[in-house]
């Protein structure tokens, strides 16, 4: 039988001598493995030897980390340390199998997407000047992105032939060359018509149905970087959250639809998500809004 303390000492020497690991790496492994040893020594007269440690013991340790409030990334790092340690122990003949191998890392926590309120969207959309060609273009682009939930790459890829003003639809070429139809509201249609009336295409640029909808001051198709710079300028003018990006309009589109009662399958189709799981992040945003409204409104919410 090999004690856990002795096995940890052998492993750390191996890292130092054979792997030439840095002091910081060795320190991290020592802290992670000492934490396990301390957990296994709780409430028992004699801590288990390395050979006696089971996957069930390690699951209990991981559960204790979660209960103690460790971040998922910290738990994942400790699991990685355990796997490395027990691989070494198996290679050295200390254990027959790696008890850490069946353990799975916790799923990374998904950050809720940043979105704008309806009032903030209105402020942003009214920021570009309506009496200049760049202002008309920016309004048309922002209106279109919010109206149809466009990615910035989808917006700059639009051609004249993709727009159906009569039915209020646009053809969108999304990820993986998948095409979908997106809705154009009356504000987006009006803004697009004004912009296209003032647009000037460069010599040699495609005309007709293949003409780019959004062009720069030289008449060439806009790039995604140009849209980012454009939006940054208008965000600053509108006094909005600096976290706002072109993708924020897409997040806002989805969140406002769900808040307004749209079903999640429809929103999935409109966003062009292949999996419903991707769309479900927006239900968390909507639920958070509902909880906040409940706390403010319900007399017994506490």
C-alpha positions in Angstrom: 0.0 0.0 0.0 1.3 3.5 -0.9 0.0 6.4 1.1 -1.5 9.3 -0.9 1.1 11.7 0.7 4.0 9.5 -0.6 2.5 9.2 -4.0 2.0 12.9 -4.3 5.7 13.5 -3.4 6.8 11.0 -6.1 4.6 12.7 -8.6 5.9 16.2 -7.8 9.5 15.0 -8.1 8.7 13.4 -11.4 7.3 16.8 -12.6 10.5 18.6 -11.4 13.1 16.1 -12.6 11.7 14.4 -15.7 9.3 17.0 -17.0 11.3 20.1 -16.0 8.0 21.7 -14.9 8.0 25.3 -13.7 7.7 26.2 -10.0 4.2 27.6 -10.7 3.1 24.4 -12.3 4.4 22.3 -9.5 2.8 24.6 -6.9 -0.6 24.3 -8.7 -0.4 20.5 -8.7 0.7 20.4 -5.0 -2.3 22.6 -4.0 -4.8 20.6 -6.0 -3.6 17.2 -4.8 -3.2 18.4 -1.2 -6.8 19.6 -1.4 -7.9 16.0 -2.3 -5.8 14.5 0.5 -7.4 16.8 3.0 -10.9 15.9 1.8 -10.2 12.2 2.0 -8.8 12.6 5.5 -12.0 14.2 6.9 -13.9 12.3 9.5 -11.8 9.1 9.1 -9.2 7.6 11.4 -6.9 6.7 8.5 -7.0 8.2 5.0 -7.2 5.7 2.2 -4.1 4.6 0.4 -3.8 5.5 -3.3 -4.9 2.1 -4.4 -8.1 2.4 -2.3 -9.3 5.6 -3.9 -12.4 5.0 -6.1 -14.3 7.1 -8.7 -17.0 7.4 -6.0 -14.5 9.1 -3.7 -13.5 11.5 -6.4 -17.1 12.3 -7.3 -17.7 13.2 -3.6 -14.6 15.4 -3.7 -15.9 17.2 -6.9 -19.3 17.6 -5.2 -17.7 19.2 -2.2 -15.9 21.7 -4.5 -19.2 22.7 -6.1 -20.8 23.1 -2.6 -17.9 25.3 -1.5 -18.6 27.6 -4.4 -15.7 26.9 -6.6 -16.0 28.1 -10.2 -16.5 25.5 -12.9 -13.2 26.4 -14.5 -11.4 25.8 -11.1 -13.2 22.4 -10.7 -12.1 21.5 -14.3 -8.5 22.4 -13.5 -8.5 20.2 -10.4 -10.0 17.3 -12.3 -7.2 17.7 -14.9 -4.6 17.5 -12.0 -6.2 14.4 -10.7 -6.2 12.7 -14.1 -2.5 13.5 -14.5 -1.6 12.3 -11.1 -3.5 9.0 -11.4 -2.1 8.4 -14.9 1.4 8.7 -13.3 0.4 6.3 -10.5 -0.9 3.8 -13.1 2.2 4.0 -15.1 4.3 3.5 -12.0 2.3 0.4 -11.0 0.9 2.1 -7.9 -2.7 1.6 -9.1 -4.3 -0.7 -11.6 -6.6 1.8 -13.2 -7.2 5.6 -13.2 -10.2 6.4 -11.0 -10.3 10.0 -12.3 -10.8 8.8 -15.9 -14.7 8.3 -15.7 -15.1 11.9 -14.3 -16.4 14.5 -16.7 -15.6 18.2 -16.5 -18.5 20.4 -15.5 -20.1 22.2 -18.5 -18.8 25.7 -18.9 -21.2 28.3 -17.7 -22.7 30.2 -20.7 -22.8 33.9 -20.3 -26.1 35.5 -20.9 -25.9 37.6 -24.1 -26.0 41.4 -23.7 -29.0 43.0 -25.3 -30.6 46.5 -25.5 -34.0 47.4 -24.3 -36.6 48.6 -26.8 -36.0 52.2 -25.7 -32.2 51.8 -26.2 -32.8 50.3 -29.6 -34.9 53.3 -30.6 -32.2 55.6 -29.4 -29.5 53.8 -31.4 -31.6 53.6 -34.6 -32.4 57.3 -34.5 -28.7 58.3 -34.0 -27.4 58.2 -37.6 -28.3 61.5 -39.4 -31.1 61.3 -41.8 -29.8 64.0 -44.2 -26.5 62.4 -45.3 -25.7 59.4 -47.5 -23.6 57.7 -44.7 -26.3 58.4 -42.2 -29.0 56.9 -44.5 -26.9 53.8 -45.0 -26.2 53.4 -41.3 -29.9 53.7 -40.5 -30.8 51.2 -43.1 -28.2 48.7 -42.0 -29.1 49.0 -38.3 -32.8 48.8 -39.0 -32.2 45.7 -41.2 -30.0 43.9 -38.6 -32.5 44.5 -35.8 -35.6 43.7 -38.0 -34.3 40.4 -39.3 -31.8 39.4 -36.5 -28.8 39.5 -38.9 -25.3 38.6 -38.2 -23.0 41.4 -39.4 -21.5 39.1 -42.0 -25.0 38.4 -43.3 -25.8 42.1 -43.5 -22.7 43.1 -45.5 -23.3 40.1 -47.8 -26.8 41.2 -48.8 -27.4 42.0 -52.5 -30.2 43.9 -54.2 -31.7 40.7 -55.4 -32.1 39.4 -51.9 -34.7 42.0 -51.0 -38.4 41.5 -51.6 -40.0 44.8 -50.7 -43.5 43.7 -51.7 -43.5 40.8 -49.3 -41.2 42.4 -46.7 -38.6 39.6 -46.8 -34.9 39.2 -47.4 -32.9 36.2 -48.4 -30.1 35.6 -45.9 -27.0 33.5 -46.5 -26.0 32.3 -43.1 -23.3 30.0 -41.7 -22.5 26.8 -43.6 -24.0 28.3 -46.8 -27.5 27.8 -45.3 -30.1 30.2 -46.6 -33.2 31.4 -44.8 -35.8 34.1 -45.2 -35.9 37.0 -42.8 -38.6 39.5 -42.1 -38.3 43.2 -42.9 -40.5 45.5 -40.8 -42.0 48.8 -42.2 -39.2 50.9 -40.6 -36.5 48.7 -42.2 -38.2 48.8 -45.6 -38.5 52.6 -45.5 -34.9 53.1 -44.4 -33.6 50.7 -47.1 -35.6 52.5 -49.9 -34.2 55.9 -48.8 -30.6 54.5 -48.7 -30.8 52.7 -52.1 -32.1 55.8 -53.7 -29.0 57.7 -52.6 -26.4 54.9 -53.0 -23.7 55.2 -55.6 -21.8 52.1 -56.8 -18.2 52.1 -57.8 -17.1 51.4 -61.3 -16.5 47.7 -61.7 -18.8 46.9 -58.8 -21.6 44.4 -59.5 -24.9 45.9 -60.6 -28.4 44.6 -60.9 -29.5 41.8 -58.5 -25.8 41.1 -57.5 -25.2 44.8 -56.5 -24.1 45.0 -52.8 -26.8 46.7 -50.7 -24.4 48.3 -48.3 -21.3 50.1 -49.7 -18.7 52.5 -48.3 -18.0 56.0 -49.5 -16.1 54.6 -52.5 -19.0 52.5 -53.6 -17.5 49.2 -52.6 -19.1 46.6 -50.4 -18.8 47.3 -46.7 -16.6 45.0 -44.6 -17.5 43.6 -41.2 -14.8 45.7 -39.6 -16.3 48.9 -41.1 -19.7 48.0 -39.5 -18.0 47.5 -36.1 -16.4 51.0 -36.3 -19.7 52.5 -37.5 -21.6 51.0 -34.7 -19.0 52.0 -32.1 -19.4 55.6 -33.2 -23.2 55.6 -32.9 -23.1 53.7 -29.6 -21.0 56.5 -28.2 -23.3 59.2 -29.6 -26.4 57.5 -28.1 -24.7 57.0 -24.7 -25.3 53.3 -24.7 -23.4 50.5 -22.9 -19.9 50.1 -24.5 -20.4 46.3 -24.5 -22.8 46.8 -27.4 -21.5 45.2 -30.6 -23.1 44.4 -34.0 -24.2 41.0 -32.6 -26.1 42.8 -29.8 -28.7 43.8 -32.3 -29.2 40.1 -33.1 -29.4 39.3 -29.3 -31.9 42.1 -28.9 -34.0 40.8 -31.8 -34.3 37.3 -30.3 -34.9 38.5 -26.7 -37.6 41.0 -27.7 -39.4 38.4 -29.8 -39.5 35.9 -26.9 -40.6 38.6 -24.5 -43.4 39.5 -26.9 -44.7 35.9 -26.9 -43.0 34.4 -29.9 -42.4 30.6 -29.6 -38.8 29.4 -29.4 -39.1 27.3 -32.5 -40.0 30.3 -34.6 -37.1 32.3 -33.2 -34.8 29.4 -34.0 -35.9 29.5 -37.6 -35.5 33.3 -37.8 -32.1 33.2 -36.3 -31.0 30.3 -38.5 -29.8 28.2 -35.6 -29.2 24.6 -36.5 -29.8 23.4 -32.9 -32.6 24.6 -30.6 -30.0 24.4 -27.8 -28.3 27.5 -29.2 -31.5 29.4 -29.2 -32.4 28.4 -25.6 -29.9 30.9 -24.2 -32.4 33.6 -24.9 -35.1 32.0 -22.8 -32.8 32.5 -19.8 -32.5 36.2 -20.7 -36.3 36.4 -20.8 -36.7 34.5 -17.6 -34.3 36.8 -15.9 -36.4 39.7 -17.0 -39.5 38.0 -15.7 -37.9 37.4 -12.3 -36.8 41.0 -12.0 -40.4 42.2 -12.9 -41.8 39.8 -10.3 -39.4 41.1 -7.6 -40.4 44.7 -8.3 -44.2 44.0 -8.6 -45.2 41.2 -6.3 -46.0 42.3 -2.7 -44.7 39.0 -1.2 -41.6 38.6 -3.5 -39.3 39.7 -0.6 
